[in-house]
Amino acid sequence: MTRGINTGILQRKALRRNFAFGLLNPFSRLNISVRLGQLAWYILSHWPIKPLPAKRQSNFRYLTIAGRAHWLMLRESLFSLYRSWRQLPMVSVVSDGSWTEAEFRSVFAWWPGNIEVLTPAQVVNAVRGEGQEDLAKYAEASPYGLKLASIVQAAHQPLPLLFVDADILWFEDPSLLLGDCQSWAKPKGLRESHCYQRKDMAMRYCPQVLKPPFVNGGILALKGEFLEIEMLREMVQEALADPTDGSFEQTIIATAVHKGAGLLPEHLCLVDFDDNQDLRQRNMRQEGYFARHYVNWIRHLLYRDALKLRFLPSTACGII
């Protein structure tokens, strides 16, 4: 009981958000969807998660990366994983340098089991130790490089890897769709309807990434080599010309997927934005999607859906 109370206090202290009274202003230019998303964000920031009972463990690693400003989003993402998956993977979280391991553990103590925490320095040192100096420089220069380096480094570890962005919510258990994790020898990625690749880079290394369906880097499944080492080095060298341009990272990931095992099943995760301004947003369960990727401009929809999940029964069994 004491642990639950302390965890709740620490979550509120770290995540709470002040109420924005401008949301009630009828003359504000904010549309109703954004207003509801901001209200949901406020409610969730004051609604801690109690320590959860353990579940059976799966045999792969779930890797994500987050900044301090995205802790609430990460918490809701992990909570959606817990409530929808029958078995839990080993979770690893990479810090972007804006938080420490001690700070993180005090807020995420509700998670049933250990979460591996990796610092930027650990990721940089790991890829540098493998002789990938350019990738280490890319990781030091931007969050895009840190994400890429984290994936490349983790894919060389014994456990199969599922990389998942922190702005993804889960609605159903995807284990059957993902298949046997031992088969993830080559990278598989998400599909989406928009192209965010660099045409010049793509034309030199993998023109297929410019043709639909396009690749989204929100979820990647792999075990082993991410991309042929010399091609990865050359592409990273180009990205270093402007490391804060995310289209380089997206093109590198898309190339790895096309030269790897291709796309993950279509209904694993929705990557679409057509309900961005709608009062009534799309329903993942009704449409048969197992997850949704809420990219930058639809984050308000993430908080709306995360709040709804708090009131719905869990879809997963298997608690031990």
N, C-alpha and C positions, 0 to 999 in steps of 0.2 A: 504493500500500500504506500509506504513511504517513498519507494522508488518511483511509483506512478505519479505521486504528487510533485516530487522534485522534477521529474521529466516534464510534466505539464508546465510548471513555473518557468523552467529554462526555455521551453519552446515559445511560450508567450513572450518572454523577455527578448528573445532573439528575433522573432518573426513578426511581432505585432505591428500593425499599421494603423496610423491615425485615420479617423473617418474623414473623408473628403466631402464636406458639405456642399461643394459645388455640384456634386452628383444629383442633388435635389433641385437644382436650378432649372426651371422649365425653359429658360431662354439660352441654356448652354448649347453649344454646337455638337456636343457628344450625342451619338445616336443611342437608342435604347439598349442595343446589344452590348456596347462598351460600358454603359452605366451599370448594367447588371453584372458584367464581368468584374468591374471594380468593387461593387458591393460584395460579390462572392469572395474576392480576394481579401477584403476587410474581415469578413466573417471567418474565413479559414485561418487568418493570421491570429485570431483569438481562440481558435478551437484546436487544442492539442490532441495528439494521438496517444492513447494509453499504451503501456508496454503490451506487446502481443505475444500470444503463445507460439511455441515452436511448430514448424511443419517439417515434413520430410525434405531431404536435400536432393537436388539434382546434381548431375556430374558435369556442369559447365560453369564458366565464369561470366558474370554480368558486369560489364564495365560501363561507367558513365563519367562525365566530367561536369563540374559546376563551379560557379563563382558564388561568393557570399550573398550577392543580391538575388541569387536564384535558389536559395535554400528552400523557400516555401514551395516553389514549383517542384524541386527535387523530392521533397517530403511527400507531396501528393502523388508524384509519379511512382515512388517506391511503395506507398500505401496501396495504390491501385494494383501494383504487381502482387502484393501480398494477398489482397482480397480476391484476386481472380486466378492466380496460379495455384495448382494443387501441390507442387513441389517448388522450393525456393533454390535458386542458384547461389553460388558464392558471389557476393556483391563486392565490387571494388569501385571506389570513388576517387577521381583525380581532382585535386585542388588546383585552381588557377593561380594560386598564390595569395588570394585575398582572405584566406582563413587557415587556421592551424588545426592539427589533428585533435587537440584537446577541446577546442571550441566546437568542432564538429561532433565529437562523441557525446558531449553534454546535451546537444539538441536532438541527436538521432539515437538516443539510448532506448527508444521505444522499439527499435527493430529487433526481432527475435534471433539473435546471433551476432557474430562478429562481422563488421564491415571493414574490409581492407582499405586503408587510406594511403594514397600515394601523393607525394609532393611533386611540384614541377622539377625540382632538382633530382629526385629519384628517377623520373622519366628521362630527363636529359642525360643523366649519367649512364643510364641503361643503354640507350641507343648509341651514345658516344662510345661506350665500352664495346659495342658490336661493330665499331668502325664506321658508323654513319654520322660523320661530323656535320654534313650539311643539314641532315634531319635534326640534329641536336640544336643547331643554330636557328632553324625554323621554329622549333619548340620554344626556344628562348625569346623569339621575336614576336610571337602572337598566339592567341588562343587556338587559332586554326592549326598552327604548327604543333601545338601541344596535344591537341586532339589526335592528329595524324600520328605523331610519335607514340602516343599512348596505345593506339590500336596496333601499330607495327610491333611494338615491344611486347604487348600482351599476347599477340598471336603466336609468339615463339614459346610461350609457356606451355606446360604439359596439358592443362585443361583447355578444351575448345572454348572459343570466345564468342559472346554475343555483346556487341557494343550497341548501346541505346542512348540516344540523346536525352537530356533531363526534361525536355518539353514534350514527353510522350506519356499518355495515360493508357492503361490496359483495361479492357472490359471483359475479356474472356481468356481462358488458358490456351496459349498458342502451341503447346507441346506437339500435338499431332501435325500441325502445319509445318513446324520447324523440322520435324523428323529427327532421326538419330543424329545427335551432335557429333558423333564420330565421322559423319559423312561431310562435315564442313571443311574439307581440305582446301577448298578454294573459296575466295570471297563471294558472298551473295549479298545483294542490297535491295533497298526498296525501290518501287517505281513511283513516278509522279508525272503529271501532265505538263509541267513547265520545265524549261531548260535554263539552268543557271551555270552553264559551263563556259569556259573561255574558248572561243572558237579557234583562235590562233594555236593555242596549246593542243587542243583536241585534234586539229587537222594534222599535226605532226606525230602524235602518239597513238590516237585511237579515234578516228572520225565517227565511229559508230555511236559515240556518246552524244552526238548532235542529232540523232534520229530518235523519234519516240518509239516505245515509252522511255522516258528519261530516268536517270538514276538519282535517288535522294539518299544522302548519307546519314539519315537519322537512325537507321538500324543496319548493322553489318554482322553477318555470321561467318566465321572463318576459324581455321586452325592451321597454322603453318605460315607459308610465305604470302605476304600481302600483295606484293608486286615484284617482278623481276628486279633485282637489286640495282642494276645499272640504269634501267629506265626510271626507277624511283629516284635515284640520285639526280639524274638529269632534270626530272620534273620539279624536284624540290629546289634545285639551283635556280630554276626560272621563278618559282614562287618567292624566293628570297628577294627578288627585285622589288616586290611589294607585298610583304608578308601579311599585311592587314586586309588584303583583298581576298575575301572568302571564296571567290570563284576559282582560284587556283586549287584550293583544298578540295572543292567539290569536283573539279575535273580530274584530279588525281584519284579520288575515291571511285568516281564513275569509270575511269580507265581500269582500275583494279577489278571492279565488278565485271566489266565486259570481257576482260582477259581471264577472268576467273570462272565462277559457276553461274553467273547471270543473276537474274532477279529472283527475289523471294516470292512466295505465293501472293497473288494480287490482293486478297482480302486480309492479309496479315495486319496491315496498317494503312489507314487512309491518309493521304497527303493531298489535300484539296482545300480551297479557300472560298468556295462559292456562297457559303452562309455567313461570311464575315460580318455582315451588317444586319443579319436577320434576328428578329425577336425569337423565333423558334429555330434553333440550330439542328443540324443533322443528328440522327440517333444511330450510334454505332451498332448497337445490338440489333435493332430492326433491319439495318442494312447488311448485317453479317460481318462487320469488321471486328477484329480482335483488339485493335489499338488505333490511336490517332496521334499524328504528329502535328503539334500546334506551333508552327513556325512563327517567327517574330511578330507579324502583324495580326495574328489571331490568338495571341496569348490570353486575351479576355475570355475566349471560348474555353480555354483550358480550365480556368478557375470556375466558370459556370458548370462545366461537366464534373470537375472535382468535387464541388459542393453537392451536386446531385448524387454522386457516388456515396457520400456520407449517409444518405438516407435509404440506400438500396441494400438489400441483403447480399452477402458475399456469394459469388458464383462458384467458389472453390471449396472443396472438402479436403480432408487429409490432415487436419490438425492433430498433433500428437501431444 
